[in-house]
Amino acid sequence: MSLLDQLKWSLRHSKRQFLESLLVIVAIGLGIGVIITTLTIFIRLGDEYGRLRKMDYFRTLEILGRGESSQWQSAPITLLGSSFAEVAWNADLKEILELDSQLPPHMHAYVELAWVATTDLLPQEEGKEDEFWYGFRGNEIYLSGTVPSFFAFQNAQPAKGSFFLVEDVRKGSRVLVLTDKLARDLFGEEDPIGRIVPLEFGDGEPVDFTVIGVIPEEEDDYAILSGSRTAWTPVSVLPTYRGGPDGTRFYNIYVGLDTGVDLAAAVDLVRREAELIWGEGAVDVRNPLDSWRESMKQVQRYAFLIGMLASVGLLIAVINILNLMLARLLKRTKSIGLSMALGSSRGQVFRQFMLEAVVLGLAGALLGIVLSFAFSEVVKAEYGELATGGLGIRLALGIGLGLLISLFFGVYPAYQGSRINPVDALRID
């Protein structure tokens, strides 16, 4: 008997006992569907963790006052010290530049202030939104006041000109770094370097800024340097900044890390450098990646619990299916003996029963794959895209689990069937 004939034999017997076969397929499908959904979540978490480690936001440490940090109860905090003393803390620009100078080259301390200014070089079109995701009127520009270390953290390279320097920040030089799209909007195809951009901050007179650099716009819409209406300028020239001993104080500082830098070691180093400037116990350091990992651990715990319950349920179902297969074997003892008397070998009998088990297992796996999409839609409402997974992953997991389960409930009955003595079997009424 060929393998195809044996497969047809298995399908015929499964069809004759349709209700039993259907119950087996449904039991396997439900268990596999839940397990696939759970494993998909774990796989996506691993992929997301690897991807997020490379994102700028998750490579940024935030320094803030210990009193303010103690109020962040919803997310874990990497602490600089051992107590939550209520210490009023802030930093001036001089201290921030000093911190940046003390950090190693792969760490970059910076701050940011924001402002929206208008310019007569762009047409004033009320109500029109630009492509940039903030949405501006036609003649508005988003100004980001920062320091040179911000560009070092972004690993940015100017397409034209150069970035401003620390000396420009100290002097309050009115200089601009534009995206290439904004440069084209302002000056067309002309060279923007050295050109003047008059900017109006509210109701005051326009102030002239000189373009010194152009940044190539990134393709990723969510990248920090992708804003088509963004210009960067020294933080000390924005209207919100006031110099002098009683001037602007910053209540949080960012430290950007180059790709591949160990976060734990970086936190410890930043702690030591911060203590040298502001004193022991004055500040805390928060790491967004730690917060994300902690929240994802909660997801993993729920997924693990659901997966364990599904696995136990599937194991119980497999044991019951094993008993069902043994009962089927007893019903076919005489037909097996007749088949062996007519020339079937023990190996052929073993393969016939194994094929029947594999057919039921794969049918249950296919049902489980379909159900996993339905389960994912339910989970997605709570955990978003973490519950999604490609068809390829689901097929691989489903078919693998289906074959494994088939071995569990198919091998022993198939072995028992192959050991039947045809003489004794033919004596059974």
C-alpha positions in Angstrom: 0.0 0.0 0.0 1.4 3.4 -1.0 1.7 6.4 1.3 -1.2 8.0 -0.7 -3.4 5.0 -0.2 -2.6 5.0 3.5 -3.5 8.7 3.7 -6.8 8.0 2.0 -7.4 5.2 4.5 -6.8 7.6 7.4 -9.1 10.2 6.0 -11.9 7.6 5.4 -11.7 6.4 9.0 -11.7 10.0 10.3 -14.8 10.7 8.2 -16.6 7.6 9.5 -16.1 8.8 13.1 -16.8 12.4 12.2 -18.1 13.7 15.5 -15.1 12.2 17.4 -12.7 13.6 14.9 -14.3 17.0 15.0 -14.1 17.2 18.8 -10.4 16.2 18.6 -9.7 19.0 16.0 -11.6 21.6 18.0 -9.8 20.7 21.3 -6.4 20.9 19.5 -7.3 24.1 17.7 -8.4 26.0 20.8 -5.2 25.0 22.7 -2.9 25.8 19.8 -4.7 29.1 19.0 -4.1 30.4 22.5 -0.5 29.2 22.6 0.3 30.8 19.2 -1.2 34.1 20.4 0.9 33.9 23.6 4.1 33.0 21.8 3.5 35.7 19.2 3.4 38.3 22.1 6.7 37.0 23.4 8.3 37.1 20.0 7.1 40.6 19.3 8.3 41.8 22.7 11.8 40.5 21.9 11.7 42.2 18.5 10.4 45.5 19.9 13.1 45.5 22.6 15.8 45.1 20.1 14.3 47.9 17.9 13.6 50.3 20.8 17.2 50.0 22.1 18.3 51.8 18.8 15.7 54.6 19.0 16.9 58.0 20.2 14.3 58.3 22.9 15.2 55.0 24.5 18.9 55.9 24.4 18.2 59.1 26.4 18.6 59.5 30.2 16.8 62.3 31.9 18.2 64.1 34.9 15.7 65.9 37.1 15.3 67.0 40.7 14.8 64.2 43.3 11.6 65.9 44.6 10.0 65.9 41.2 11.2 62.4 40.4 9.6 61.0 43.6 6.2 62.0 42.2 6.6 59.7 39.2 4.9 56.7 40.8 3.6 55.1 37.6 7.0 54.2 36.2 10.2 52.7 37.7 13.0 55.2 38.3 16.8 54.6 38.2 17.9 56.4 41.3 21.0 58.4 42.0 21.2 57.8 45.8 19.2 56.0 48.4 16.5 58.4 49.6 13.7 60.6 48.2 14.7 63.8 50.0 12.7 66.7 48.8 15.4 68.8 47.3 14.6 71.8 45.2 16.9 71.5 42.1 17.5 73.3 38.9 20.4 73.9 36.6 21.6 76.9 34.6 23.2 76.8 31.1 26.7 77.0 32.5 26.3 73.9 34.6 24.8 72.0 31.7 27.7 72.8 29.4 30.1 71.8 32.2 28.3 68.5 32.6 28.6 67.8 28.8 32.3 68.7 28.9 32.9 66.2 31.7 31.1 63.3 30.1 32.9 60.8 27.7 32.6 61.3 24.0 29.8 58.7 23.7 27.5 60.7 26.1 25.9 64.0 25.2 24.2 66.3 27.7 21.7 68.7 26.2 18.5 70.7 26.8 15.8 72.0 24.5 13.4 74.9 24.5 10.7 75.4 21.8 9.0 78.3 20.1 6.9 79.0 17.1 8.0 82.1 15.0 6.7 83.6 11.8 8.7 84.9 8.8 7.7 87.0 5.8 9.8 84.7 3.6 7.0 82.2 3.7 3.4 82.9 2.4 0.9 83.6 5.1 -2.0 81.1 4.5 -4.4 80.9 7.4 -5.7 77.5 8.3 -3.3 75.6 6.0 -1.4 72.7 7.6 2.0 71.8 6.6 3.2 68.2 6.2 5.0 68.4 9.5 2.9 66.6 12.1 2.4 69.6 14.4 0.4 71.5 11.8 1.4 75.1 11.1 0.0 78.1 9.3 1.8 78.9 6.1 4.4 81.3 7.5 5.2 79.6 10.8 8.5 77.8 11.7 9.1 75.6 14.7 12.2 76.7 16.5 14.1 74.2 18.6 16.6 75.9 21.0 19.4 73.6 22.0 23.1 73.1 22.3 25.7 71.6 20.0 25.8 68.2 21.9 22.3 67.6 20.6 23.6 67.2 17.0 26.4 65.0 18.3 23.8 62.7 19.9 21.8 62.6 16.7 25.1 61.8 14.8 23.9 64.4 12.4 26.1 65.6 9.5 25.3 68.9 7.8 24.5 68.8 4.0 25.8 72.3 3.8 27.6 74.7 6.1 28.0 73.7 9.8 26.3 73.5 13.2 26.6 76.3 15.8 29.3 75.9 18.5 29.3 76.2 22.3 30.7 79.8 21.9 27.6 80.7 19.9 25.4 79.5 22.7 27.4 81.5 25.3 27.2 84.6 23.1 23.6 84.2 22.1 24.4 84.2 18.4 21.4 84.5 16.2 22.1 81.7 13.8 19.9 78.9 12.3 20.3 75.3 11.1 17.5 74.4 8.7 16.2 71.2 7.2 16.8 71.0 3.5 13.1 71.2 2.7 12.7 74.3 4.8 15.7 75.8 3.1 14.1 75.2 -0.3 10.8 76.7 0.9 12.6 79.8 2.1 15.2 80.3 -0.7 14.3 78.0 -3.6 17.3 76.4 -5.2 19.7 79.3 -4.1 22.4 78.5 -1.6 20.9 79.3 1.9 24.2 79.6 3.7 24.7 83.1 4.9 21.2 84.2 4.0 19.1 86.2 6.5 15.8 84.9 7.9 13.7 87.6 9.7 11.7 85.9 12.5 9.0 87.5 14.5 8.4 86.3 18.1 4.8 87.4 18.9 4.0 91.1 18.6 7.6 92.4 18.6 9.7 93.6 15.7 11.3 90.9 13.4 14.8 89.7 14.4 17.3 88.7 11.8 18.9 85.3 12.0 21.7 84.0 9.7 21.6 80.5 8.2 24.8 78.6 8.9 23.8 75.0 8.2 21.4 72.7 6.5 20.5 69.2 7.7 19.3 66.5 5.2 15.8 65.5 6.2 15.3 61.9 7.4 12.8 59.7 5.7 11.4 58.4 9.0 8.4 60.6 9.8 9.0 59.9 13.5 12.7 60.7 13.5 13.7 63.8 15.6 15.4 65.4 12.6 12.5 64.8 10.2 10.5 68.0 10.8 10.2 69.8 7.5 9.3 73.1 9.3 12.0 72.8 12.0 15.0 75.1 12.5 17.6 74.8 15.3 19.1 77.7 17.1 21.2 78.3 20.2 18.9 77.9 23.3 20.2 81.2 24.6 18.4 83.3 21.8 14.8 82.1 22.3 12.4 84.6 24.0 11.8 82.1 26.8 15.5 82.1 27.8 16.8 84.8 30.1 20.5 85.0 30.8 22.3 86.2 33.9 22.5 84.9 37.5 18.7 85.1 37.9 17.9 83.9 34.3 16.4 80.7 33.0 16.8 77.6 35.1 16.3 74.2 33.6 14.5 71.5 35.6 15.5 68.6 33.5 18.5 67.7 31.4 18.9 65.0 28.8 21.9 62.8 28.3 21.9 61.0 24.9 23.9 57.9 24.5 25.5 56.6 21.4 24.2 53.2 20.0 25.7 50.2 21.9 26.4 52.0 25.1 25.6 50.0 28.2 22.7 51.7 30.0 23.4 50.5 33.5 27.1 51.7 33.2 25.9 55.0 31.7 23.5 55.7 34.6 26.3 55.1 37.1 28.7 57.4 35.3 26.1 60.1 34.9 25.3 59.8 38.6 28.9 60.3 39.6 29.3 63.3 37.3 26.1 64.9 38.4 27.1 64.6 42.1 30.3 66.5 41.4 28.3 69.4 40.1 25.0 69.4 42.2 26.0 67.4 45.2 25.0 63.9 46.4 21.3 63.2 46.5 20.2 66.3 44.6 19.0 64.6 41.4 17.6 61.4 40.0 18.1 59.8 36.5 15.3 58.2 34.7 15.7 55.8 31.8 12.6 55.4 29.5 13.8 51.9 28.4 13.6 50.7 32.0 10.1 52.0 32.3 9.1 50.3 29.1 10.7 47.0 30.2 8.8 47.1 33.5 5.5 47.7 31.8 6.2 44.9 29.3 7.0 42.5 32.2 3.4 42.9 33.3 2.3 41.9 29.8 4.6 38.9 29.9 3.3 37.8 33.2 -0.3 37.8 31.9 0.7 36.2 28.7 2.7 33.5 30.5 -0.2 32.8 32.8 -2.6 32.5 29.9 -0.1 30.3 28.0 0.3 28.0 31.0 -3.4 27.5 31.4 -3.8 26.8 27.7 -0.9 24.4 27.8 -2.4 22.5 30.8 -5.7 22.4 29.0 -4.1 21.2 25.8 -2.2 18.5 27.8 -5.4 17.2 29.3 -7.0 17.2 25.9 -4.1 15.2 24.4 -4.5 12.6 27.2 -8.2 12.3 26.4 -7.4 12.1 22.7 -4.9 9.3 23.5 -7.6 7.3 25.2 -9.9 8.0 22.3 -7.3 6.7 19.8 -6.8 3.6 21.9 -10.6 3.0 21.9 -10.5 3.4 18.1 -7.7 0.8 18.0 -9.8 -1.7 19.9 -12.7 -1.2 17.5 -10.5 -2.0 14.5 -8.6 -5.0 16.0 -10.3 -7.5 13.7 -9.8 -5.3 10.5 -6.1 -4.8 11.4 -5.7 -8.6 11.8 -7.4 -9.2 8.4 -5.2 -6.5 6.8 -2.0 -8.1 8.2 -3.2 -11.6 7.1 -3.6 -10.2 3.6 0.0 -9.0 3.6 0.2 -5.7 5.4 3.4 -5.4 7.4 3.6 -4.1 11.0 5.3 -0.9 9.6 2.4 -0.2 7.3 -0.1 -0.6 10.2 2.0 1.8 12.3 2.1 4.4 9.5 -1.6 4.1 8.9 -2.4 5.0 12.5 0.3 7.7 12.6 -1.1 9.3 9.5 -4.5 9.4 11.0 -3.1 11.1 14.1 -1.1 13.6 11.9 -4.2 14.4 9.8 -6.1 15.2 13.0 -3.2 17.2 14.5 -2.6 19.3 11.4 -6.4 19.9 11.0 -6.4 21.1 14.6 -3.3 23.2 13.9 -4.9 25.0 10.9 -8.0 25.7 13.1 -5.7 27.0 15.8 -3.9 29.3 13.3 -7.3 30.8 12.3 -8.4 31.2 15.9 -5.1 32.8 16.8 -6.0 35.8 14.5 -9.3 36.1 16.3 -7.6 35.9 19.7 -5.0 38.5 18.6 -7.8 41.0 17.7 -9.2 40.6 21.2 -5.8 41.1 22.9 -4.9 43.9 20.5 -7.6 46.1 22.0 -5.6 46.1 25.3 -1.9 45.8 24.1 -2.0 47.1 20.6 0.5 45.8 18.0 2.3 43.6 20.5 -0.4 41.0 19.8 0.1 41.0 16.1 2.3 38.5 14.2 2.8 37.6 10.6 1.2 34.6 8.9 4.6 32.9 8.4 5.3 32.9 12.2 1.8 31.6 12.9 2.1 28.8 10.3 5.4 27.7 11.6 4.3 27.7 15.2 0.9 26.0 14.4 2.3 23.3 12.2 5.1 22.6 14.6 2.7 22.3 17.5 0.3 20.2 15.5 3.0 17.7 14.6 4.3 17.6 18.1 0.8 16.9 19.5 0.3 14.2 16.9 3.3 12.4 18.2 2.0 12.6 21.7 -1.3 11.0 21.1 -0.5 9.0 18.0 2.8 7.0 18.6 1.5 4.7 21.4 -1.8 3.7 19.7 0.1 3.2 16.4 2.7 1.0 18.2 0.0 -1.0 19.9 -1.8 -1.5 16.6 1.4 -2.7 14.9 1.9 -5.3 17.6 -1.5 -7.0 17.1 -1.3 -10.7 16.4 -3.4 -11.4 13.3 -4.4 -14.9 14.5 -5.7 -13.6 17.8 -7.4 -10.6 16.1 -9.3 -12.8 13.6 -10.8 -14.8 16.5 -12.6 -11.7 17.8 -16.3 -11.5 17.0 
